[in-house]
Amino acid sequence: MGPAGWKAGFRAEALPHNRIVTGLCSTCIHAKEMRNDRGSVFLLCLLSRSDARYPKYPRLPVLHCEGYEPLVVRAGKTEDEAGEGEGRG
């Protein structure tokens, strides 16, 4: 059973092994996991770099966000990981 507010049918096992489950941020392309030297994990909202409406490190779990864009997961990799080395950029 997932956190309140999650849509039925969400499957945590579909996420890449290195993503933590924290509400909408778990499946958002704008979230980046940050780890400190002691092993603590924080989620950085990349939208905060260009839009002051988004907190740099949002309170979790995030259950509603206007900037949310779903992360596409293919064969255990995120869309960004799957595109690495394909001459982008």
N, C-alpha and C positions, 0 to 999 in steps of 0.2 A: 504494500500500500504506500503510495507516494505522498509527498507533502500536500496539504490542502491547496486547492486552486489549480492543480495540475490537470491537464486534460487526460481523460481515460485513454488508455492505449499507449502511453509513453513507456518506452522500454529503456531502462538505464543500461542494459547490456549492449544496446546498439551504439553507445558512446565509445569513443576511443578509450583505451585503458587508462590514459593519463588525465582524463577529465573528471573533475569532482562534481557530484550532483548537488546543486544549490539553487533550485528554482529555475527561472527562465535563463539565468546566466549560464547554466550548464549546457544549453543548446544554442547560445547566441554567438554570432560571428564577431561581435564586438568585445567579447570577454577574453581576457588573457590571464592565465594562471601565473602568479608571481610567488616564488619561494624564497624565504630568507635563509640565512646560514644555520638557523636552528631547526629547519624543516617545516616551519609553519607555512601554510598556503593561503594566499589572498587572491581575490579576483579583481583585476584592474579593468575598468570600463574604458575602452579605447575611445568611445564617444566623448569622454570627459576632456580629451585633448583639444577638441574643436568646438565643444558646446558646453557652456557652464551649467546647463540644466541637469547634466548627468554627473553624479558624484564619482570621484576618482576610484574609490573603493566602496561600492554600495553595500548597505546593510542587507544581509542575507537571511532568509531566502527572498529573492525578488519575485513577486507574483504578478506584477503588472509593470510594463515599461513601454513607452511609446517608441523607443529606439530599437526594440527587439527585432532581430532578423535571425531566422532559424539557421543553424549550422547544418550543412549537408554532410552526411556521413556515408562514405562508400568504402566497403570492404575494410572496415576498422580504421580508416584514415579520414581526417577532416578534408573538406574541399581544398583548403590551402596546402595541406600536406600532400595530397594526391597530385597537385599541380607543380610541386617542386621539381626543378630540373627539366622543365618542359619549355625553357626559353622565354618565360614570361618576364616582363619587367623592364 
